[in-house]
Amino acid sequence: MLTGFEPDTARLSEIRRVERRNHACIVLDHFGGLDSLVIKDIPEPEPMPGHVVIQIKAFGINHAEMHMRRGEWAEAAPVSGIECVGIVKSCPGGEFAVGSKVVALMGGLGRTINGSYAEYTRATVGAVAQIESNLPWEELAALPESYATAWTCLFRNLELVKGQTLLIRGATSSFGLAALNMAVDAGAKVIATTRSRDRFKKLEDLGAHRGELEGPDLSWRITEAKQIDSILDLVGNSVILDSLRILRRGGRACLAGWLGGLAPISDFNPLLQMASGVYLTFFGSFVFGTPGFPLSDVPLKEIASKVEQGRFNAKPSRVFRFEDIREAHRMMEANEAHGKMVVKL
């Protein structure tokens, strides 16, 4: 039927092209509270050499993103999010096949380049790893940040081996639970701290030798003081000096989290406050994706396989919709997560 209207097909094609190139993101509108997280459409990331464009299927929620939202981090990109799982849409260098399943972590995501709170992101090749797994997307999304960081801390920084005694401070965090899973699987005796006795059973069910109440005076209360081989300290600066007092001679502490806040150690005199012969190391996951720390070095495929086999209990504690990002941040801020929270697109 003739309508007397002849469409401008070139214009319609251009409109459709532009529409296809927009995608939904959660943008930091300003630094501050939950209202700073705003959903809006922005142009889809273009392919670039040395990068991978990923169609995001799910992403994890992390404390780092809370600090970025508040403006407490050194760097924060307009689109937050430091990790994701998804499908390769483009990879000009051919490092990853289009359509392959990948995880992405750090490499500037959410810090210096737009991150994973989006339908698409563009990550550097070094910050991406291929992973073949039958896990649902939301379960796969619970792995990258928590498990890659915990694995590096345990088996690189602390050089944990079977039969050693490991103390995990802040063990009911998603990071701590990942470390507990892997340390128990490796044959270590694990003592795990939490701020509530109600969580002791959860830790023991995952294989912890026992739970201890977290506090700045733990070195005075723990019966294994001066006998601990390794400490993974996720509480941070507020207790790290106390952790050093717990180690045996030759023992190692790895500082890798700040559940107790970002305030620096105000007065640290190693001569008076650090026992002779103990080692203090640090690991920050922001180095993943740099030349010295490619994500491919972490055995994520093996980790995912152990989750599938039931050897690791890595299910997310909560799964949110994209539009519920503010509620996810509210729960994280209120310490109500009790494990890894993820967003499924």
Summary of the structure (lengths in Angstrom):
residues: 345
radius of gyration: 22.0
end to end distance: 41.1
largest distance: 91.0
contacts: 1184
relative contact order: 0.15
helix: 31%
strand: 26%
